[in-house]
Amino acid sequence: MNAQERAFVAAVWKFYREHGRHDLPWRRTIQPYKIVVSEVMLQQTQVSRVLPKYRTFVHQWPTTKALAEARLKEVLTAWQGLGYNSRAKRLWECAQVVTQDYHGRWPRSYEGLQSLPGIGPYTAGAVMAFAYNEAVPILETNIRTVYLHHFFPQQQAVSDQKIAELVKRTLDQTQPREWYWALMDYGSYLKQTHGNNIQQSKHYTKQSRFIGSNRQVRGAIMRTLTRHPMTRSQLRLELASFQSTNVEQQLKRLLAEGLVVKQGGKLDLP
C-alpha cells in the first residue's frame, strides 16, 4: 500500500472504532444461513426496515432446514413490507437446495455459494467474509461510496474494476469480516453527511419511481392475496385504484414466476 492508501485504512478503522454499528444482529452470528437472510433482505432496502423483519424471520425459521420445510405462502407473507418478493422465493429455494443437496451444510467456497438460487457474486463474497472470515474482494453500494469519496472525488464514470483494484490493495487479510463492516458503516455515514456520490459510478442506474410502477402493482397484488384467496374479479375490485390492464399484466407475470398460483378458480399465494 502507498501512503494515501495507508492513511485511508487508518481513517476507516478509526471511524469504525468510534461510530461502528456493532449491535446489528447479523453481526452477532457467523452462521451462513442467517447472514444470507440478512444480505438478501438488505438488497435495495434500508437497515431500519430490515431490522424488525430480520428478527421475526430468523425467530420463525431459525435454521436452513426450518425455512426449507416452510410453505412458500408463509415465507411470502412474512416478507411483506420488504418488497421484491422474488427475493423471498429465491431464499426459500436456496434453503431447499442446501438442505436436500448439501445435507444442510452451506458451501464453503465462493463458487459453491454462487451455484445456489439467488446467490450472486456479492452475496457469495459477503458469506465468505462474514461467515468464514475469508479475504474475498466484494463490492456493494456503501463500499463504492467510500472509495469514490476518498480516491475519485472529482471523477465521473468510475468503473468497478478501478474500485475493485483498490479494494484488493486495502483489504485486511487477517480480519476481513470487520474491515467490510467498517467500510459499510463508513459508507452509510458518508451518504448521510456528504450526499450520495454513487452517480459517479460507471455502473450506476437510476432507480425508477415506485409510485405508479410495476413494482407497486406487483406488491399490491401480493399484499392483497396474503389476506385470503380470491377470484380475478375480486382482486381487480380490491385493486380498483390501479389500471386494470396493468394489474392483469403483472398478475400474469406473477403466475409465470410462481409467486401466485390459481387453485379451484381462485388466486392465492403458493
HELIX and SHEET records of a PDB file:
HELIX    1   1 ALA A    3  HIS A   19  1                                  17    
HELIX    2   2 PRO A   25  ARG A   27  5                                   3    
HELIX    3   3 PRO A   32  LEU A   42  1                                  11    
HELIX    4   4 VAL A   47  GLN A   60  1                                  14    
HELIX    5   5 THR A   64  GLU A   69  1                                   6    
HELIX    6   6 LEU A   72  TRP A   79  1                                   8    
HELIX    7   7 ASN A   85  ASP A  101  1                                  17    
HELIX    8   8 TYR A  110  GLN A  114  1                                   5    
HELIX    9   9 PRO A  121  PHE A  130  1                                  10    
HELIX   10  10 THR A  141  PHE A  151  1                                  11    
HELIX   11  11 ASP A  160  THR A  170  1                                  11    
HELIX   12  12 PRO A  176  HIS A  194  1                                  19    
HELIX   13  13 ILE A  198  GLN A  200  5                                   3    
HELIX   14  14 ASN A  214  LEU A  225  1                                  12    
HELIX   15  15 ARG A  232  GLU A  238  1                                   7    
HELIX   16  16 SER A  244  GLU A  257  1                                  14    
SHEET    1   A 2 VAL A 261  GLN A 263  0                                        
SHEET    2   A 2 LYS A 266  ASP A 268 -1                                        
END                                                                             
